[in-house]
Amino acid sequence: MEVVKGPDSREEERISRLIKTYEKDLLRLCCVMLKDAAMAEDAVQETFIKAYRNLRAFRGDSSEKTWLIRIAINVCKDMRRTAWFRNIGRMVSMNDVELAQKQELDVSSALIGEIMRLPEKSKEVILLHYYEGLNQSEIAGILRVSSATVHRRLIKARALLKELLEGGNGLEAG
């Protein structure tokens, strides 16, 4: 019979610090990806559970933020794959997607709405680059693609977004 060990106090302190530091960022990211505030909260909770379980395995090859974003994106993708999620319509309220930088960047509701209409790969790179402030190599690590792929996706996403904002459909190309 295996003895269950209690959590290490250093691990508890570390996960508490991670939650305090990154919870709001992850919640906004998950809310945009899932288009549902309640599911986003569940995704963030699952993200921190997975992070806690794998805290000792984290080697520090990337920043903690990058590591948590990668986990959150995977959790959101898993949630979107479920039959339950695919069969119900989801619309997120702009109130659920409060951007901390909204005043600084003067991001309009129209822009946020158009970003949410982008194809998934385009939306991911736009959110990670402009919203999370990550560079192309960090995004490449999170999405597990090359920096060149991230660069191409950003170019395509910007073009789609520009067309959508100018009144075109834009989504026919992607």
N, C-alpha and C positions, 0 to 999 in steps of 0.2 A: 504494500500500500504506500502510495506516494504522499509525502507530507506537503501540504500547500503552504507556501511561504507568504507572509504578508508583504505588502508593498514597501519598498525601500523609501525612506523619508526623503532622500535626495531626488528620487524619481518623482515622488509626489510634488515636491517643490518645483521641479523642472516642468512637469506637465501643468501645474497651476500657473506658472509664469507664461508658458506657451499659450494657455487659454486666455489669460489676461491680455496678452500682447496681440494675438492674432484672431481672436474669436470674431470680432466685428468684420474684419477683412474677409474672412472665410464665409461668414454669413451672407455678405453682399454678393460674393462670387457665386455661392451655391444658389442664392435666390435668383440671380440672373440665369444661371444654367438650368435650374429646375422650373422656373416661373411659378413658384409656389412657396410662400413664406414658411408655412408649417413644415413642408418637406425639406426646405433648406435648413431649418433648425435641426431636424433629424439627421440630415447629412453632416452638419457640423459636429453634432454629438458623436456620430459614427466615426468621423475623421479623428477626433481626439481619442476615442477608444482605441482605434487602430494605431494611432501614434503612441499611445501609452503602452500598448502590447509590444510595440517594436522599438521602443525608446533605446534599449540597449544595443539594438542592431544598427541604429543610426550612426554612420561613420563620420559624418561631417563633410562629406564630399561636396555638398551644396549647403546653402544657408537653411536654417530651420524653417524660414518662411517658404522657400522653394519646396522643401520636403513636404510641408503641410499642404501646400497648394496642390502638389502632385497627388497626395492621398485624397484630398477633397474632390478633385476632378474625377478620379477613379470611382469614388463613392457615388458622385452624381451620375456618371455614366452607367454604373451598375443599377442605380435607381431608375434611370430612364429606360433601361432594357426590360424592366418588368412589364408583364401584360397589363397589370392594373394601371400603371402610369401611361402606357401607350393608348389606352382606351378611354381616357377622360381628357377633356379639353382643359388646358391650363392657361390662365392669363395672370400675369403678375401685376399688381398695382404699382404705380410709380412711387407710392408712399413706402412700399416694401423695399425699394431699391434706392435707399438714401445714399448718395455719394458724398463722402466726406469732403472731397475736393470740388464739389459742385460749384460753390461760390468762387473758388480760386480759378477753376478752369472755365467757368461760365458754360457749363454743360447744360443744354436745353433738354426738356422732356422729349422733344421730337428726335433729337440725336440718340438718346437712350433707347427710345422705341425702335429706331431704325437699326441700331446695333443689335437689338434683340431679334430682329427679323433676319439677320445674316445667317448663312449656313453655319453649322456648328464649328467647323475648323476655322472659319474666318472670325466668328465671334470669340473663340478662345484666344486667338492671337491678339485681337484688338483689346480685349479685356485685360489680358496679362501684360501687354506692352504699355498701353495708355492708362489703364485703371490701376493696375498693381505696380506699375513703374519698373517692370523687369526688362532687362536687355535681351537681345536675341539669343545669346548663348544660354541664359538662364531659362528662357522659354523653351529652347531646344531640349534642355535637360528635363524639364517638367513634362513636355509632350513626347519625349523620347524620339525625337526626329533631329535631323541635322540643322545647323544654323542656316544653311542655304534654303532649306525647306521653310523655315520660319520666315526668312526674308521674302521668299516668293508668296507665302500666305499673307503676309502683311501688305505687300503691294496689291495683291488681288483684293484683299478685304477693304483697303482704302479706296480702290477703284469702285467696288460694289457700293460702298457706303456713300461715296460722292454721287454716284448715279441715283441712289435712293433719295438722297437729300435734295437732288435737283429735280425730283419728281418722276424719275424713270422707275421701271420695275427693278432692274439691277440683278434680280435673282435668277434670271434666265441663263446667265453666264456661269453660274455655279451650281 
